[in-house]
Amino acid sequence: MSTLIPILARAATIVAFLALILLHGCSEKQSEVQFIVPDGFRGEILIIEDNENGLDNSGENGVYKYVIPKNGRLLVKSFEPFRKWHQERTSFANGDVIANENTQGNNHKIRFFGGGVTRDQTNPHATRVYYVGTKEEAEKYFKMKHPAK
């Protein structure tokens, strides 16, 4: 019994230490990335990391807004807001919210898909790839861009 008490005390210390680490990590405010697309926009959105020519977005109170041009391409200086835990929200310029790809319901409703990063020989810059459209349109798009080998 006397050897069990030091083991339990150490276990309790370890559990308390792990709890403090978890609580500290969870206390960091989650940031939000907002995409604002032109009214009626459908198609490919490319966020291209270009530290020389890109938009410098330091955000405001943990919110990073990206206004997507009509051609769907936006240069940004850094992907830093995307690298930490964040939530993505998308709306049309008129304020109508676009649901994300995980939203349950009608597959014919326009949604916001993607977020993967690519880099290839034709573009030396890292690029985040998104798509606005129906589930069927997005599936066709991603199959065309990334065909199975």
TIDRENDREN-604008 format. One record per residue: residue in three letters; y, z, x of N, C-alpha, C in turn. Coordinates in steps of 0.02 Angstrom, whole numbers, padded with zeros to 5 digits, always signed. Layout:
<recs>
AlaYZXYZXYZX ...
</recs>
This chain:
<recs>
Met-00060+00000+00041+00000+00000+00000+00063+00000+00043 Ser+00062+00037+00099+00122+00042+00141+00138-00024+00175 Thr+00088-00069+00186+00102-00134+00216+00128-00183+00164 Leu+00116-00170+00101+00138-00213+00047+00214-00208+00035 Ile+00242-00150+00045+00313-00139+00032+00357-00181+00078 Pro+00345-00184+00145+00387-00227+00188+00380-00301+00170 Ile+00321-00322+00150+00310-00392+00131+00350-00408+00068 Leu+00349-00364+00019+00387-00374-00043+00462-00373-00029 Ala+00484-00329+00017+00555-00326+00034+00577-00391+00067 Arg+00536-00418+00112+00553-00482+00143+00554-00538+00092 Ala+00506-00539+00048+00504-00591-00004+00566-00587-00048 Ala+00586-00527-00066+00646-00518-00108+00708-00542-00071 Thr+00711-00529-00006+00768-00551+00034+00771-00627+00037 Ile+00713-00658+00047+00710-00732+00049+00730-00762-00018 Val+00705-00735-00072+00723-00760-00139+00798-00753-00152 Ala+00826-00697-00133+00898-00686-00143+00938-00736-00101 Phe+00917-00748-00039+00952-00795+00004+00949-00866-00025 Leu+00891-00887-00049+00884-00953-00079+00926-00959-00143 Ala+00929-00906-00182+00970-00906-00242+01044-00915-00225 Leu+01067-00882-00172+01137-00890-00150+01151-00961-00129 Ile+01105-00991-00092+01114-01061-00070+01118-01107-00131 Leu+01073-01098-00179+01073-01140-00238+01137-01131-00279 Leu+01158-01070-00288+01219-01057-00326+01280-01087-00292 His+01283-01083-00226+01339-01111-00190+01341-01187-00198 Gly+01283-01219-00193+01279-01292-00201+01298-01314-00271 Cys+01280-01275-00321+01294-01293-00390+01366-01279-00409 Ser+01401-01238-00370+01469-01221-00388+01518-01277-00369 Glu+01496-01324-00327+01540-01380-00309+01553-01422-00371 Lys+01616-01437-00384+01634-01476-00443+01606-01547-00437 Gln+01572-01568-00489+01545-01636-00492+01602-01685-00501 Ser+01601-01738-00462+01654-01788-00470+01633-01840-00522 Glu+01682-01878-00543+01671-01930-00594+01699-01995-00569 Val+01659-02048-00575+01682-02115-00558+01691-02152-00624 Gln+01751-02176-00637+01766-02213-00699+01778-02286-00683 Phe+01743-02329-00719+01754-02400-00713+01790-02424-00776 Ile+01843-02462-00767+01880-02490-00823+01875-02566-00815 Val+01841-02597-00863+01830-02669-00859+01874-02705-00910 Pro+01890-02769-00898+01931-02806-00945+01899-02808-01015 Asp+01940-02807-01067+01914-02810-01135+01868-02870-01143 Gly+01809-02858-01173+01761-02912-01185+01721-02933-01124 Phe+01730-02901-01067+01696-02921-01006+01620-02916-01014 Arg+01585-02966-00988+01512-02965-00983+01495-03000-00918 Gly+01449-02971-00882+01426-03003-00821+01423-02956-00762 Glu+01420-02986-00703+01411-02951-00640+01475-02915-00618 Ile+01465-02854-00593+01519-02817-00561+01496-02800-00490 Leu+01536-02819-00442+01521-02803-00372+01577-02760-00343 Ile+01558-02701-00320+01605-02656-00286+01588-02664-00212 Ile+01633-02692-00174+01620-02710-00104+01657-02664-00058 Glu+01620-02632-00012+01651-02587+00036+01680-02628+00093 Asp+01747-02625+00099+01783-02662+00150+01839-02617+00175 Asn+01826-02582+00230+01874-02531+00253+01939-02560+00279 Glu+01943-02625+00288+02007-02656+00310+02049-02679+00251 Asn+02019-02711+00202+02057-02741+00147+02048-02707+00079 Gly+02006-02657+00076+01989-02627+00012+02040-02577-00014 Leu+02033-02561-00078+02074-02512-00113+02059-02443-00084 Asp+02111-02405-00069+02103-02337-00045+02109-02291-00106 Asn+02053-02261-00126+02052-02221-00186+02034-02149-00169 Ser+02084-02106-00167+02071-02036-00150+02056-01995-00213 Gly+02061-02026-00271+02046-01990-00333+02098-01939-00351 Glu+02090-01912-00411+02135-01860-00435+02094-01809-00473 Asn+02094-01747-00449+02055-01693-00479+01981-01711-00487 Gly+01953-01744-00436+01882-01761-00437+01865-01822-00479 Val+01916-01858-00504+01904-01918-00544+01928-01979-00504 Tyr+01883-02027-00495+01898-02088-00458+01896-02146-00508 Lys+01954-02178-00519+01959-02234-00567+01959-02300-00529 Tyr+01919-02346-00555+01915-02413-00526+01927-02464-00582 Val+01983-02500-00577+01999-02551-00626+01970-02617-00600 Ile+01921-02642-00637+01885-02702-00616+01924-02764-00637 Pro+01936-02810-00589+01972-02872-00607+01928-02918-00650 Lys+01959-02969-00679+01923-03016-00723+01865-03050-00689 Asn+01869-03060-00622+01814-03093-00587+01756-03046-00571 Gly+01763-02982-00587+01709-02933-00577+01701-02908-00506 Arg+01745-02926-00460+01740-02905-00391+01797-02860-00371 Leu+01779-02804-00341+01830-02757-00319+01814-02733-00248 Leu+01862-02740-00203+01855-02716-00135+01880-02644-00132 Val+01840-02600-00100+01860-02530-00091+01853-02512-00017 Lys+01895-02468+00007+01891-02447+00077+01828-02409+00092 Ser+01805-02369+00044+01749-02324+00058+01706-02312-00005 Phe+01642-02301+00007+01596-02282-00047+01591-02206-00052 Glu+01634-02170-00018+01629-02097-00016+01622-02065-00086 Pro+01661-02085-00136+01653-02054-00202+01583-02065-00232 Phe+01548-02117-00210+01482-02132-00236+01427-02095-00197 Arg+01443-02071-00138+01392-02040-00095+01376-01968-00115 Lys+01422-01935-00148+01408-01867-00170+01388-01869-00244 Trp+01360-01814-00268+01338-01811-00337+01397-01826-00383 His+01388-01874-00428+01443-01893-00472+01415-01919-00538 Gln+01459-01925-00586+01442-01954-00650+01482-02018-00657 Glu+01450-02070-00684+01485-02133-00693+01499-02144-00768 Arg+01560-02164-00782+01580-02181-00851+01614-02249-00849 Thr+01604-02286-00902+01633-02353-00905+01665-02365-00972 Ser+01721-02400-00971+01754-02418-01034+01789-02485-01025 Phe+01803-02515-01082+01845-02575-01081+01917-02552-01072 Ala+01961-02597-01054+02032-02581-01044+02064-02550-01107 Asn+02039-02569-01166+02067-02542-01228+02042-02472-01243 Gly+01998-02444-01200+01973-02376-01209+01905-02371-01241 Asp+01878-02426-01268+01811-02424-01298+01760-02408-01244 Val+01720-02357-01256+01670-02334-01208+01611-02382-01206 Ile+01585-02395-01145+01525-02434-01136+01470-02385-01116 Ala+01417-02382-01156+01361-02337-01142+01327-02357-01077 Asn+01295-02308-01044+01259-02326-00983+01188-02348-01001 Glu+01152-02372-00951+01086-02402-00962+01035-02354-00990 Asn+01045-02289-00980+00997-02239-01003+01007-02217-01075 Thr+01058-02243-01107+01072-02224-01176+01019-02252-01222 Gln+00992-02210-01264+00941-02232-01312+00972-02271-01369 Gly+00933-02315-01398+00958-02350-01457+00950-02425-01452 Asn+00994-02459-01484+00992-02532-01492+00995-02568-01424 Asn+00942-02606-01409+00939-02643-01346+00986-02703-01344 His+01016-02720-01402+01062-02776-01405+01135-02754-01397 Lys+01144-02689-01389+01211-02662-01379+01232-02672-01306 Ile+01295-02684-01294+01320-02692-01226+01320-02625-01191 Arg+01293-02627-01129+01288-02566-01088+01307-02582-01016 Phe+01310-02528-00977+01327-02532-00906+01263-02518-00866 Phe+01242-02565-00824+01179-02561-00787+01190-02562-00712 Gly+01145-02532-00675+01142-02541-00603+01171-02486-00562 Gly+01197-02506-00504+01226-02458-00458+01193-02459-00390 Gly+01143-02503-00381+01110-02507-00317+01155-02539-00264 Val+01139-02527-00201+01179-02554-00146+01140-02608-00110 Thr+01173-02664-00096+01142-02719-00058+01186-02737+00001 Arg+01154-02771+00048+01190-02799+00105+01145-02857+00129 Asp+01175-02915+00142+01135-02971+00166+01174-03013+00215 Gln+01144-03069+00237+01175-03111+00289+01239-03144+00264 Thr+01244-03157+00199+01303-03191+00172+01362-03145+00164 Asn+01349-03080+00162+01403-03032+00152+01390-02971+00198 Pro+01429-02963+00251+01417-02908+00297+01436-02840+00269 His+01470-02839+00212+01492-02776+00182+01440-02750+00132 Ala+01431-02685+00132+01387-02654+00081+01418-02666+00012 Thr+01376-02680-00037+01400-02698-00104+01360-02659-00156 Arg+01396-02626-00200+01364-02593-00258+01363-02644-00314 Val+01305-02651-00345+01294-02704-00395+01285-02672-00464 Tyr+01325-02695-00511+01321-02672-00581+01319-02732-00627 Tyr+01303-02719-00690+01303-02773-00739+01324-02745-00806 Val+01367-02781-00842+01386-02762-00910+01358-02815-00957 Gly+01317-02793-01004+01287-02838-01053+01231-02803-01089 Thr+01190-02841-01125+01133-02812-01161+01077-02799-01111 Lys+01028-02762-01133+00970-02747-01090+00936-02811-01069 Glu+00927-02858-01114+00895-02921-01099+00935-02961-01047 Glu+01000-02964-01055+01043-02999-01007+01039-02967-00938 Ala+01040-02901-00936+01037-02865-00872+00970-02877-00837 Glu+00916-02875-00875+00850-02887-00845+00846-02957-00815 Lys+00872-03008-00851+00873-03076-00825+00915-03080-00761 Tyr+00972-03049-00763+01017-03050-00705+00983-03019-00644 Phe+00955-02959-00651+00926-02925-00594+00863-02961-00569 Lys+00825-02993-00613+00767-03032-00591+00790-03093-00552 Met+00844-03124-00574+00871-03183-00539+00897-03163-00470 Lys+00933-03107-00466+00962-03085-00403+00909-03056-00355 His+00858-03025-00383+00807-02992-00342+00737-03011-00368 Pro+00717-03075-00359+00652-03096-00384+00594-03060-00349 Ala+00540-03050-00385+00481-03018-00356+00452-03063-00302 Lys+00428-03033-00249+00402-03073-00194+00327-03082-00200 
</recs>
